Amino acid sequence: MQLLERLFDNCALYRHPVIADERGSLVALEGDRNLPFAIARVYYLFGGAAGAERGFHAHRALQQWAVCVAGACTILVDDGRDRREVRMDGPDKGLLIGNMLWREMRDFTPGAVLMVLASMPYDEADYIRDYDDFLREARK
């Protein structure tokens, strides 16, 4: 993986190695090999209405790797002190989103598909869904 931009200590944008020939291109993501965690869950967002926004939460322990496999979207990450935006506009880019980062996804292009690889199975107790609660926990 090539580091493109470090946003926070636990959040960075990477370029995936792409294997390409006349048949097309391939990106391989392997937990605990070229990703910083074992993959426990995979989900993807697609088919949102124009102007749809997603996220608006943080995770206490979960780490995620986000890839916009089709189209593009913008991901905002916030550590409780600074906010940064990243345009995810190709399947060769991966965004590591560590724990205790608020995240919001927006500006999805038509047909966009955002795939997320997660370090843990779904656990509602890991979510912080209120921004003020997040700020209190993040600033401890």
N, C-alpha and C positions, 0 to 999 in steps of 0.2 A: 504494500500500500504506500502510496506517495502522499505525504501530508501536504495539503494545499493551504489550510488556514487553521490556526488554533484560536478558538473563540473564548474558551475558559479552560481551566486545568483539566476538566472532565468532559470537554466538548470540543470536537475538531472535525473539519471537513477533509476528506481523503479522496484520492482518485484510485479507483480499483484497477488492477491490471486487467487489460482486455486481451483476449486471445481472438485474433481475427484472421480470416482468409476469405477466399472467394465465396464461401458458403454462408458467411455472416460472422457475427461476433458473439463471444461468450464471456461472462464474468462468473467466477466461482467464489462463493463466500463460505468459509468453513469456520464453525465455532471453535474457539480456543486454538485456531491455527492462524488465519489472517484476520480474525475478529478478536476483540479483547475479552470475550466471554463465550461460554457454551450457549447455544441457542435452545431456549426452552419453549418458545412460542413464536409463530409467524402470523402476521395478519396484514391485510392491505385495504386501503381506502380507495374507492372509485365511485363513479357515477354521481358525484355531488352536483347539486344545482349551482348555477352561476352565482358567484358571491358567497358560497358556503365557506364557513370557517370551522375548524375542528381543534381539538386539543383542549386548551384552557385548563391545564392541570400540571402537576408535578408528581414525581414518584419519590418516595423515601429511599428505596433500595434499588429499584429496577434500573437497568441500563438498556438502551435501545440503539439500534443501527438502522437509519432510515435511508431508503433508496427510492427515488422517483423513477420507476422502471418505464414509465410512459408519460409523455407530456412534461409539465413542470409545476412547481408550487413554491411558495415561500414558507420557510420555517423560522419563527422567532424563538429564540432561547433567552432565558433571563435567569441570572443567578441570585437575584434579590438585591443586587447593586447596579448591574449593567444589563442592558438588553442589546442583543445582536440579531440581525436577520441574515439568512442564507437563502439564496435562490438555488433550489434543487432543479436542475434542468437537463439531466442526462443520467442514464443508467450506469455510467462509469463513475458517478460520485456517490460517496457514502458519508452520512453525518452521524458521528458518535454523539449520542445524547446521554450523558451520565445521570446519576441520581441527583436529586435536589436541584433540578433545573425546571423552571416553568417553561412550557412549550405551547405554541399556537401555530396552526397551519392555515394558510390562506392563499389567495391568488392562484387557485388551481386553474390550469388551462383545460379546455374541453378535452375529454378523454384521458385526463391524468390518472395515473395509478401510483399511489405511494405505498410501498411495501416497508413494513417495519419488522425487524428481527429483535426479539426481546430475551433478556437474560433470565426471566422468571415467568412461570405461568401467571395468568390473570389472578390478581388478589386485590379486591376492593380496598382492603385496609392499607395498602401501599400508596393509594392515591391521596393527593391533597388537591381538592377541587375549588377551594376558595383562595383567591390571591392574597388576601390579608393574612390568612392562616399560613400560607406558604412563606410570606415575608417574615412572620414571627419565627417560624422554624428555621428558615435559611439564615437568619441573622443571629442565631444563638451561638 
